[in-house]
Amino acid sequence: MKHSRYIFPEPISRAEALRRMAAAVTVGALGLSGCNPTPSATPVTVGAAEGKVSRRRNPRNGDEVSMLGFGCMRFPTVGGDRYTGDIDRAPTRQMLEYAYECGVNYFDTAWMYHKGTSEQMVGEVLKQYPRESFYLADKMPPTAKTLSEAKEIFSTQLSRCGVDYFDYYLCHSISRQYVFQNLYLDEGVLDFLLEQKRAGKIRQLGFSFHGDLALFEWLLALPVEWDFVQIQMNWLDWKDNVRQAETLYTMLAERKIPVIVMEPIRGGALIDVPFAVKEMMQQSDAELSPAAWALKFCATYPYVLTVLSGMSKMEHVVENCQTFTDFKPLSEEQMEMLHHAADLYRNNSRINCTDCLYCMPCPYGVDIAGIFRVYNRCVDDHVLPNPSAKHDEEYLRRRRILLNRYKNAVNEKGRVDRCTGCNKCSPKCPQGLHIPQQLSRVERLIETVRNEWK
C-alpha cells in the first residue's frame, strides 16, 4: 500500500459530538435561527427574470445557481427501466430544454447514470447554450480502483459532456472510509482532482455522502477545503437516527460550506405519502402538492445552494419549476407540521428504498427495486394485508391487490424467491438496507398470502 501524506484525525468522542450538536443551528423563525453567521457567508437568494426559477448566490465564488437542480439519473427510458432501458431521447431533450428556458442552470450527471449515457445526453442538449450560462456537475465513480483508471474516466467524462471543465465535481457516493482511503488517498486520486481544479478543469470540488456521522467528521477534518457537499436531505430524514440529515446540514452550515441536496423526495416516497400526512398538508396549504412540500422544505434552509430533483416526466419538470419560481420559504408552523408528519410516516412499515438502482444488477436476477416498489405502494395505499388480522372481506381484497400487483409488476425470473442471500447488494445501498433481510420479509408475506389463496 502506498504511503499517504495525509494525517487522519481520530473519531470524535461522544461527549464532543454532543457538544457540537448542542451548538448546532437551531430552528427558529422559519426553523432557521442561528443559521446566518454573516450575510456574505450564506448562500443568498437572488432575483431571477420574471417567471424564472429563483437562484441563490454561492458565497464561495459568486455563482448564481438555480434553486432547482436537474438530477440526471431518472430520465424516461424505452425498452426497460433506468438500469436495463435506453434513454428516451426526444422527451428527455424536451424536459432539459424546458427546464433551461425556465431558469434551471444546474445539471447533475454521473458516470454510472443510465449506463454512462446520461453524460452524453446532457452534453448534447447543453452544447446549444452558452457555456457560461449553466453549471454542470459530474462525479468520480466509487467503482474506480486506480489512479490511471480515474484519469481515463475524467478525460472520458469531459469528452462525453462536450465541455472543457466541470463547474462542480464530486467524489461520488462516499459511504465507507476504506474506499475513500484506498482510491482518493493511497492511489492519489484526490491529489489528481485538486490538480485538475488548479488547472481550471474543475471549478468547485466536493463529495456526495451516504455514510455515518464518524465518517462525515473524518472527511470534513481532512486537510482539504471542500467547496460544497452533497447530502441526502428531506423532511423524513431530517431527524432520522440513521440518515441524520439535520446533524449533517448543521455541521456544514457551521463551516459555511454550501449544501447540495439529493433525494429531497426520497425517490418518490414523499409523493405517495400516507393519507394522514396528506390531510395535514392539505389543511396547511391545499395548493401545494406533496412534491412541492418536500422541495420547499429543503430550500427553506439557507445554506442549501440547490435542490436536485431526478425528474422523469415533463409534468415533474413543469411542477418543480413552478415550485421554485418566485420562491417563498415555508413558515415556522409549516416546518413543524412536516416534523410531525415525519413521526407519523415512520410508524408505517415501509421499506426505505429510494429506487436508485445502485444495488442492481443482482447476480441471480432478482428485481430488488421492483419488489420493494410493489410492497411500498401497498403500504402507501393502505392495502397491505395482515395475515394475523381477521380474514374478512377487507383482508381478501387487500390480499388480492398485493398478489395481482406483484404478478403484474415483477417478472417471474425476478421474483423474490430467487434471492440466495449472497448479500452482494447491501454494501451498494445508500440507505444502508440489509436487502436480503428485507426481501425475506416480503417473501414471507407473499408466500403466506399465496398459500392461503390456494
C-alpha positions in Angstrom: 0.0 0.0 0.0 1.2 3.4 -0.9 2.1 5.8 1.9 -0.3 8.7 2.2 0.9 12.2 3.1 -2.4 12.8 4.9 -2.7 12.7 8.7 -6.1 11.4 9.8 -8.0 12.6 12.8 -9.2 10.2 15.4 -13.0 9.8 15.5 -14.5 12.4 17.9 -15.8 11.3 21.3 -19.5 11.0 22.1 -19.1 14.0 24.5 -17.6 16.1 21.8 -20.2 15.1 19.3 -22.9 16.1 21.8 -21.2 19.4 22.5 -21.1 20.2 18.8 -24.7 19.2 18.3 -25.7 21.4 21.3 -24.1 24.3 19.5 -25.8 23.4 16.2 -28.0 25.6 14.2 -31.5 25.5 15.7 -34.9 26.0 14.2 -36.3 29.4 15.0 -38.1 31.8 12.6 -38.6 29.7 9.5 -37.0 26.9 11.5 -33.6 28.5 10.9 -32.5 31.0 13.5 -28.7 30.8 14.1 -28.0 29.7 10.5 -26.8 33.1 9.4 -23.4 33.9 10.7 -22.9 36.8 8.2 -24.8 37.6 5.0 -21.7 37.2 2.9 -21.0 33.7 4.2 -24.5 32.4 3.4 -26.0 31.4 0.0 -28.2 34.4 -0.7 -31.5 34.1 -2.6 -31.3 36.4 -5.6 -33.9 37.6 -8.0 -34.4 36.0 -11.4 -36.2 37.1 -14.5 -39.9 37.2 -14.3 -41.4 33.7 -14.4 -38.0 32.1 -13.9 -36.7 29.7 -11.2 -35.2 31.7 -8.3 -31.5 31.5 -7.7 -29.0 31.5 -4.8 -25.6 33.1 -4.9 -22.8 30.8 -3.9 -20.7 32.7 -1.3 -17.6 30.8 -2.3 -17.4 32.0 -5.9 -20.4 34.2 -6.7 -22.2 31.6 -8.9 -25.9 32.3 -9.1 -27.3 28.8 -9.1 -30.9 27.9 -9.7 -32.6 26.7 -6.5 -33.9 23.7 -8.5 -31.2 21.5 -9.9 -31.9 18.9 -12.6 -30.8 15.4 -11.4 -30.0 13.4 -14.5 -30.3 9.8 -13.2 -34.0 9.3 -13.8 -34.6 10.2 -17.4 -37.5 8.4 -19.2 -36.5 5.2 -20.8 -37.6 2.8 -23.5 -37.1 -1.0 -23.6 -36.7 -1.3 -19.8 -36.2 0.6 -16.6 -33.4 3.0 -15.7 -30.9 0.1 -15.4 -31.9 -2.0 -18.4 -33.6 0.5 -20.8 -32.2 3.2 -23.0 -32.8 6.9 -22.6 -36.0 8.0 -24.4 -34.1 10.8 -26.2 -36.9 13.0 -27.5 -38.9 13.6 -24.3 -35.6 13.9 -22.3 -34.4 16.6 -24.6 -37.7 18.4 -24.3 -37.5 18.2 -20.5 -33.9 19.5 -20.3 -34.7 22.4 -22.7 -37.9 23.3 -20.9 -36.0 23.4 -17.5 -33.2 25.6 -19.0 -35.7 28.0 -20.5 -37.4 28.2 -17.1 -34.2 29.3 -15.5 -32.7 26.0 -14.3 -29.0 26.2 -14.7 -27.6 23.4 -12.6 -27.4 19.9 -14.2 -26.1 16.9 -12.2 -25.0 13.8 -14.1 -22.6 10.9 -13.3 -20.5 8.2 -14.9 -22.9 5.4 -13.8 -26.2 7.1 -14.7 -28.1 5.3 -17.4 -25.1 3.1 -18.1 -23.0 6.1 -19.0 -25.4 7.6 -21.5 -26.7 10.3 -19.1 -23.4 12.3 -19.5 -23.6 12.2 -23.3 -27.3 13.1 -23.4 -26.8 16.1 -21.1 -23.8 17.2 -23.1 -25.7 17.1 -26.4 -28.5 19.2 -25.1 -26.4 21.8 -23.2 -24.0 22.4 -26.1 -26.6 24.6 -27.8 -26.4 27.1 -25.0 -23.5 29.5 -24.0 -21.1 27.6 -21.7 -21.2 30.3 -19.1 -25.0 30.1 -18.8 -25.1 26.8 -17.0 -23.4 24.8 -14.3 -22.5 21.2 -15.0 -21.8 18.7 -12.2 -20.2 15.3 -12.7 -18.7 12.7 -10.4 -15.8 10.3 -10.0 -17.4 6.8 -9.6 -16.7 4.7 -6.5 -16.0 1.8 -8.8 -12.7 3.3 -9.9 -9.8 1.4 -8.5 -6.5 3.1 -9.7 -5.2 6.5 -10.5 -4.8 5.6 -14.1 -8.4 4.4 -14.3 -9.6 7.6 -12.6 -7.6 9.8 -15.1 -9.2 7.9 -18.0 -12.6 8.3 -16.5 -12.2 12.0 -16.0 -11.0 12.5 -19.6 -13.8 10.5 -20.9 -16.4 12.4 -18.9 -15.2 15.7 -20.3 -15.4 14.3 -23.8 -18.9 12.8 -23.3 -20.2 16.0 -21.9 -18.5 18.0 -24.6 -17.0 20.5 -22.2 -13.5 21.7 -21.2 -14.3 21.9 -17.5 -16.8 20.9 -14.8 -18.3 23.6 -12.7 -19.0 21.2 -9.8 -17.2 17.9 -9.4 -17.8 15.3 -6.7 -16.2 12.2 -5.2 -19.3 10.1 -5.7 -21.3 8.3 -3.0 -18.8 8.2 -0.2 -20.1 5.6 2.3 -17.0 3.8 3.7 -13.7 5.2 4.9 -11.6 2.4 3.4 -13.0 3.1 -0.1 -12.0 6.8 0.2 -8.7 5.9 1.7 -7.8 3.4 -1.0 -8.9 5.4 -4.0 -8.6 9.0 -3.2 -5.6 9.0 -0.7 -3.5 5.9 -1.3 -4.0 5.9 -5.1 -3.6 9.7 -5.2 -7.0 10.4 -7.0 -7.7 13.3 -4.6 -4.4 14.9 -5.5 -5.3 14.4 -9.1 -8.6 16.1 -8.7 -7.0 19.0 -6.9 -4.6 19.3 -9.8 -7.5 19.5 -12.2 -9.0 22.2 -10.1 -5.8 24.3 -10.2 -5.7 23.7 -14.0 -9.3 25.1 -14.3 -10.9 21.8 -15.4 -12.8 21.6 -12.1 -14.2 24.9 -10.6 -15.6 23.6 -7.4 -14.7 20.2 -5.7 -16.9 18.4 -3.2 -18.3 15.0 -2.4 -21.7 13.2 -2.1 -22.2 11.4 1.1 -24.0 8.2 2.2 -22.1 7.2 5.3 -22.3 7.6 9.1 -21.5 10.5 11.3 -18.0 9.4 12.2 -17.1 9.2 8.5 -18.6 12.6 7.9 -16.5 14.1 10.7 -13.4 12.4 9.3 -14.0 13.8 5.8 -14.5 17.3 7.0 -11.4 17.2 9.1 -9.1 16.2 6.2 -6.7 18.9 5.0 -8.9 19.7 2.1 -11.0 22.8 1.6 -14.2 21.3 0.3 -16.1 23.8 -1.8 -19.5 22.1 -1.3 -21.0 18.9 0.0 -24.0 16.9 -1.4 -26.2 15.2 1.3 -29.4 13.3 1.4 -31.9 15.7 3.0 -35.7 15.7 3.2 -38.3 16.2 5.9 -38.4 12.4 6.6 -34.7 12.1 7.0 -34.2 15.3 8.9 -34.4 13.7 12.4 -33.9 10.1 11.3 -31.5 8.2 13.5 -29.7 6.7 10.6 -29.6 9.4 7.9 -29.2 12.3 10.5 -29.8 15.0 7.8 -30.2 17.7 10.5 -26.8 16.9 12.0 -25.0 16.8 8.6 -26.6 20.0 7.5 -25.7 21.7 10.7 -22.1 20.7 10.5 -21.8 22.1 7.0 -23.6 25.3 8.0 -21.2 25.8 10.9 -18.3 25.5 8.5 -20.0 27.8 5.9 -19.9 25.1 3.3 -22.7 25.2 0.7 -25.1 22.3 0.6 -26.4 20.4 -2.4 -29.5 18.4 -1.6 -30.1 15.0 -3.2 -33.2 12.7 -2.6 -35.4 15.6 -1.5 -38.4 13.4 -2.4 -36.7 10.2 -1.3 -37.0 8.5 -4.7 -40.7 9.4 -4.9 -41.6 8.1 -1.4 -42.6 11.6 -0.3 -45.1 11.9 -3.1 -47.2 8.9 -2.2 -47.5 9.9 1.4 -49.8 8.2 4.0 -53.4 9.6 4.0 -52.9 11.2 7.4 -49.9 13.1 6.2 -51.6 14.2 3.0 -54.5 15.5 5.1 -52.1 17.6 7.3 -50.5 19.1 4.2 -53.9 20.0 2.6 -55.1 21.6 5.8 -51.9 23.8 5.9 -51.9 24.7 2.2 -54.2 22.9 -0.2 -52.3 24.4 -3.3 -49.0 22.6 -2.5 -48.5 19.1 -3.7 -46.5 16.6 -1.6 -43.6 17.1 -4.0 -43.7 20.8 -3.6 -43.8 20.4 0.2 -40.7 18.2 0.0 -38.7 20.6 -2.2 -39.7 23.7 -0.3 -38.7 22.1 3.0 -35.1 21.6 1.7 -34.8 25.1 0.1 -36.1 26.8 3.2 -32.7 26.2 4.8 -30.4 29.0 3.8 -27.1 27.0 3.3 -28.8 24.9 0.7 -27.5 26.1 -2.7 -29.7 23.9 -4.9 -32.1 21.1 -4.5 -31.7 18.2 -7.0 -34.8 16.6 -8.4 -34.5 13.4 -10.6 -37.3 14.2 -13.0 -38.6 11.6 -15.3 -41.7 13.2 -16.8 -42.4 16.6 -18.3 -45.1 17.2 -15.7 -42.5 16.8 -13.0 -40.3 19.5 -14.6 -43.3 21.9 -15.0 -44.5 21.5 -11.4 -41.0 21.7 -9.9 -40.1 24.8 -11.9 -43.3 26.4 -10.7 -42.5 25.5 -7.1 -39.2 27.4 -7.3 -40.5 30.4 -9.3 -40.6 33.4 -7.0 -39.7 31.1 -4.2 -41.2 31.6 -0.8 -39.8 29.6 2.2 -42.1 27.6 4.4 -43.2 29.2 7.7 -42.1 28.0 11.1 -45.6 26.4 11.6 -45.3 24.6 8.3 -41.9 23.3 9.1 -43.2 22.0 12.5 -46.1 20.3 10.7 -43.6 18.4 8.5 -41.6 17.3 11.5 -44.9 15.9 13.0 -45.7 14.3 9.6 -42.3 12.5 9.7 -43.2 11.0 13.1 -46.5 9.7 11.6 -44.7 8.4 8.5 -42.1 6.4 10.4 -44.9 4.4 12.1 -45.8 2.6 8.9 -44.0 -0.5 7.7 -42.4 0.9 4.5 -39.0 -0.3 3.2 -36.7 2.7 3.0 -35.8 2.1 -0.7 -35.3 5.2 -2.9 -35.4 3.3 -6.1 -31.8 4.4 -7.0 -30.9 1.0 -8.5 -27.4 1.2 -7.1 -27.9 -2.4 -5.9 -28.5 -3.7 -9.4 -27.9 -5.9 -11.2 -28.5 -8.9 -8.9 -26.3 -11.8 -9.9 -29.3 -14.0 -9.6 -31.7 -11.7 -11.5 -33.8 -10.6 -8.5 -35.7 -7.4 -9.3 -34.9 -5.8 -6.0 -36.3 -2.3 -6.7 -39.4 -3.7 -8.4 -40.3 -5.9 -5.4 -39.8 -3.1 -2.9 -41.9 -0.8 -5.2 -44.9 -3.2 -5.1 -44.6 -3.6 -1.3 -44.3 0.1 -0.6 -47.1 1.0 -2.9 -49.4 -1.3 -0.9 -48.2 0.3 2.3 -48.8 3.8 0.9 -52.3 2.9 -0.4 -53.2 1.2 3.0 -53.9 -2.1 1.3 -51.1 -4.2 2.7 -52.7 -7.4 4.0 -52.0 -8.5 7.6 -52.2 -12.3 7.7 -52.7 -12.1 11.5 -55.8 -10.0 11.2 -59.4 -11.1 10.8 -59.8 -12.8 7.4 -62.8 -10.8 6.4 -63.8 -9.2 3.0 -61.4 -6.3 3.5 -58.5 -8.7 4.1 -59.4 -10.7 1.0 -59.5 -7.5 -1.0 -56.0 -6.5 0.2 -54.6 -9.9 -0.4 -55.9 -9.9 -4.0 -54.4 -6.5 -4.7 -51.0 -7.4 -3.4 -50.8 -10.7 -5.4 -52.1 -9.0 -8.6 -49.6 -6.1 -8.3 -46.7 -8.5 -7.6 -47.6 -10.7 -10.5 -48.1 -7.8 -13.0 -45.1 -5.8 -11.9 -42.3 -8.3 -11.2 -41.2 -10.7 -13.9 -41.2 -14.3 -13.0 -37.4 -14.5 -13.3 -37.0 -11.6 -11.0 -39.2 -12.9 -8.1 -38.2 -12.6 -4.5 -37.7 -16.4 -4.1 -34.7 -16.3 -6.4 -32.7 -14.4 -3.7 -29.9 -16.6 -2.3 -28.8 -14.3 0.5 -25.4 -13.6 -1.1 -25.7 -10.0 0.1 -23.6 -8.5 -2.7 -26.3 -5.9 -2.9 -26.4 -4.4 0.6 -22.9 -2.7 0.5 -24.1 -0.8 -2.6 -27.2 0.5 -0.9 -27.0 4.3 0.0 -29.8 3.8 2.5 -27.9 1.1 4.5 -30.6 -1.5 4.0 -29.8 -5.1 4.6 -31.5 -6.1 1.4 -31.7 -9.9 1.8 -33.5 -9.4 5.1 -36.0 -7.0 3.6 -36.5 -9.3 0.6 -37.1 -12.2 3.1 -39.7 -10.1 4.9 -41.6 -9.6 1.6 -41.1 -13.2 0.6 -42.7 -14.4 3.9 -45.7 -12.2 3.3 -46.1 -13.2 -0.3 -45.8 -16.9 0.5 -48.2 -16.7 3.4 -50.8 -14.9 1.3 -50.3 -17.1 -1.7 -50.7 -20.3 0.3 -53.9 -19.0 1.8 -55.2 -18.2 -1.6 -54.9 -21.9 -2.7 
